[in-house]
Amino acid sequence: AQSVSQHNHHVILSEAASLELGCNYSYGGTVNLFWYVQYPGQHLQLLLKYFSGDPLVKGIKGFEAEFIKSKFSFNLRKPSVQWSDTAEYFCAVNADDDYKLSFGAGTTVTVRA
Amino acid sequence: GAVVSQHPSRVICKSGTSVKIECRSLDFQATTMFWYRQFPKKSLMLMATSNEGSKATYEQGVEKDKFLINHASLTLSTLTVTSAHPEDSSFYICSAHHRGVGTDTQYFGPGTRLTVL
């Protein structure tokens, strides 16, 4: 089974600062990778996903993530955050032959105006 | 597209009663749906995989007789918490698996807050 670790539990930053959230997984086979966001009081929404191809993936709301296979990482980035990016961010992984997702513990991002 | 709904959004029940939660994929068919619990400040814990037309597959430690899952159609899965107790109070989230060529993705419902008194 896969396991997913998110290194940052809580990140606090000011508007216009750059954001990078770490995500590492452990699994020896082919994986699909996802970042989900949960805004306060709302349901999980898909930010972006990687299946194959260009390892730099662009998602909604200016987010991007880079898959580095050699490091088993899929870090999420945004060059300039806004107050509205305050949310819980989850990295998730599934093996290519299994629909079940394994989630990281989540990172709470607080953006101060 | 890819919208998943859950009903009810909140439910309060007495200890010992049963509660049914519905999960619907509104604009796509889902042969596979998933049920999760989310504890405060915690990640999602997969409870079971709901398969249309067959029995659900439960994760280790999840009581199948307590959490009954039925996936009667390609757009509806239900989770029934039987004989609920206060420790079953939680946020239950479903997801529906959307199949596509090279783009299998789970889309999540808004969740159901269950409070057992």
Interface residues (C-beta under 8 A of the other chain):
Chain A: N32 F34 Y36 Q42 H43 L44 Q45 L46 K49 F51 S52 F90 Y99 K100 L101 F103 G104 A105 G106 T108
Chain B: T32 F34 K41 K42 S43 L44 L46 T49 I93 S95 H97 G102 T103 D104 T105 Q106 Y107 F108 G109 P110 G111
